[in-house]
Amino acid sequence: MNDKNCVFCNIVNGTQPAKIVFKNDFATAFWDINPVAPVHILIIPNKHIESINHLQVKDTLLLGNLFQVAKNIAKDLNIDKNGYRLVINTGPDGGQSIYHLHLHLVGGKKFVQVFK
């Protein structure tokens, strides 16, 4: 299920260019065009899901796959040992700007600790 008006769906189907670093049947990962760190990869489900609020129980394995992809990419890019962030923005007040669920993998620099 894809939305032809969604930029991320168009990346999945190949009609929108992106620097893809990983793709399988469930997920696609590519470099963010506005990075906030030396490593800033977006990991998206290939299936269009608007946000965390739209997940269903049947999407549990899909969500787990996104985290496995993030872990593997972090290792491949050598940021796994020093650390990285995984961020999911949800809704306008949560900073979500594209309404296709996506996981930000951010690393390669030290971040200020926000939560203690």
C-alpha positions, 0 to 999 in steps of 0.5 A, a space after each residue: 500500500 503506497 501513496 503516490 503523493 508521498 515522497 517517501 513512497 516514491 523513493 521506495 518505488 524508484 520515482 524519487 531519487 535518493 542515496 539509498 544505503 539499504 533496501 529489502 522487502 520491508 524497509 528502505 534506508 537512505 541519506 537525509 537531504 538535510 543532515 544534522 550530523 555526519 551520519 543521518 540516515 532515514 529508515 522507512 517501512 516500504 509500506 505507507 504508514 502515516 505515523 506511529 499513531 497509525 501502527 497496527 498490531 500486524 505492523 509489529 514485525 515491520 517495526 522490529 525490522 526497522 530497528 534491526 536495519 538501524 543497528 546493522 547500518 550503524 555497525 556498517 558505518 562504524 558509529 555503533 561503538 561510540 553511539 548514535 540516536 534513533 528518533 521517530 517524530 510523530 505529529 506536528 508538535 513532535 516535529 514530523 514533517 513528512 507523514 510516512 513513518 520514518 526512523 532517523 539514525 543520527 551519529 558521528 558526533 557527540 550530542 547534548 544530553 536532553 533527558 536524564 
